[in-house]
Structure formats: structure tokens, C-alpha cells
Amino acid sequence: MKSQPLNSAPNKGEDYFHNEIMQHGRVQVEATDADQHAHNLTNWQQQYDQVSAGSFYGQVVEIQFEGLQLFQEHTSQALRQTCNTWDQSLWLGIPVNQHQSSKINGLSIDNNNIMCRPGNCEFELVTPHDFDIYGLVVEQKKIQSMAESQNISINWNHLYQQGRLTLPEKTITALRFVLNNLLSVSDSHQRPAKLQHDVIMMALLESLENSQPVKNEPLSFFRRQQIVEHVKDYLRLHQDSAVTINDLCALSHVSRRTLQYSFETILGISPLRYLRLSRLNGVRRELLANHTESIADIAAKWGFWHLSQFTQDYKQLFNELPSVTLGNRANRQKAALLVGA
């Protein structure tokens, strides 16, 4: 099954590219900043940290029905994503390509796995370069009602407790085919909305009926997960502090090797790289926000005291200088004032 190709990335101009196209009930939104892209998905609360180096391009193609959301998301750079969708819903995440590695809450996604989380329940994704994913968000009462009408039993405990479900290869291939077909532009205007809605719901129910929970991880995995969360919480509260590996080991009461292995298992990166990346992304969010602080002041708030080294690291990650980011923010503010005049 070959997915519908997404548009190629535009060239970055003076401002961060943002485009929204509506066609036959489909909404397509593009962005060239990871965290701005995170806010382009309707009714989600998200924050994206860019992990790999280079310019970012993201695209969301979305279709909305009452109590039902279908989308395909493309991201060009590796990311760490904090996600949360609307209350009383169920989210299924289906990687478009079988062999793209990703993680949900530190759990690796294999070829026939899909991701699953209830609404109003924050979760974390780690995704690679050039990642594409289908997403389905459905009101739980809508799933239950349609399941009962089809005499299908839904195991809600599995759906609440598992970050991953396994589908038979035939089922997940059929699901990808249906979702790709519904999101394609070519003949979407020829399908009545109710037909699209019912096709999605039937594909969803068939997938849930045939799904199995993935085998539980060993207790050592959850211990590593606790170590990483403890360190992340500490760093979040001490964003401007100079922190060493020895400090984090003492905080967690573990050896350097255990700390390193815990981060690599859960997030796929070392603790020091996590620290540097999270702080660089924090600076970028503040540079893009509406305030008047200088680059040096913002960098210092995030623990970067050597401005020249900070500038070099920032450019290496985002492929632009902090001054360019700040200038693009100023351009957007000026444009907004002109529009409002």
C-alpha cells in the first residue's frame, strides 16, 4: 500500500511559512517551525521539541466530523512531542510506513503496532526524520454506540492501559489503505460526508476488534521510565541552572551508566543531549513569543551563559541564527499591526 504523497517543503522566506488550504472538507496546514506546527492540529494541546538538526517543515491534512477527527501528519525532523487530545475521546496513531521507528512513552512501535491513548491523558512521542502518521480521534460514546449496534465487544481496559496495540498484517494494511483513500484529494468531493464517516468508523471498529495488547515490558523498563521522568521534572523547575551528569546521578541515586541507559531506552538520546535540546527549544519558543527581552537575556534564563557558544549551537540545530528568529517574530508583529490598522 502506497500512501498519498504530501507536498514538498517550501523554501523558507522572511517569515515562518504558514499556509492553510481548504478543499472538499479537507484542511491542509503547513508550517516551518516545529512548535508552531504542533498548534496546527485542531483541539489538541501539544508542544514539539526539534531533536535533529536542520530546517523544519510540517504538514497536517485533516478532516473533521461530529465527534470524529481524521488526519495525516508529516514532520521533516526528528521530534520529541508532548501530546494531549480532547476529553472523553480515544486516539489511534497509525504510522504510514511500516519501517519507521518511533516511541510512545518510551515504548518502541513495531511494524504491526498502532498507538492508542484516551483523551485528556498526556503522552509523549519520539519520532524520526521524515515521519508520517495517520491519526484518528473519536468520542468514546460514539465508538461504544456503534460497537453495540454491530455486536462488537470493546475491551476498554486494554485501550486505557496500553500505549500500543498489535493488529494482524491484513487488518493494518487495510486500515492504512482506507485512511489514505479518504485523505486523498482526487475524489474526496465525490463521497458524501456520511459515507466517509461510516467508512472510518467501520475501519476503526474492525481494527479494535482484531487488536491485541502488546506484551508488557519488564519491570526494569518502568524503573528507567521513572528515572527519566524524575530528571525531566527537575530540569523543568531549574531551567537556568548549570547541571552536570554527576548532579543528575546524585538526584536519581543511580550510576552514570544507569542514567545514560535510561535516557537512551526511553528517549533515544543521552541525558546531556536531552538537556541541551530542551533548553535550545525553550529559547526558540521565547524568541517567537510576544515580548521585548534580548537574545542574551532569554538565553541566560535557559542556562546559556556563553553567548557565542549558544549562538553556534542554536544555528546548528535550527539552521538559522537566533537574531533571524527574533527578526521573523518582529516581522509578524509588524504585519499584524498593519492588518489591524
Secondary structure by P-SEA (a helix, b strand, c coil): ccccccccccccccccbbbbbbcccbbbbbbccaaaaaaccccccbbbbbccccbbbbbbbbcccccbbbbbbbbcbbbbccccccccbbbbbbccccccccccccccccccbbbbbbccbbbbbbbccbbbbbbbbbcaaaaaaaaaaaccccaaaaaaccccccccaaaaaaaaaaaaaaacccccccccaaaaaaaaaaaaaaaaaaccccccccaaaaaaaaaaaaaaaaaaacccccccaaaaaaaacccaaaaaaaaaaaccccaaaaaaaaaaaaaaaaaaccccccaaaaaaaaccccaaaaaaaaaaaccccaaaaaaaaaaaaaaaaaaac
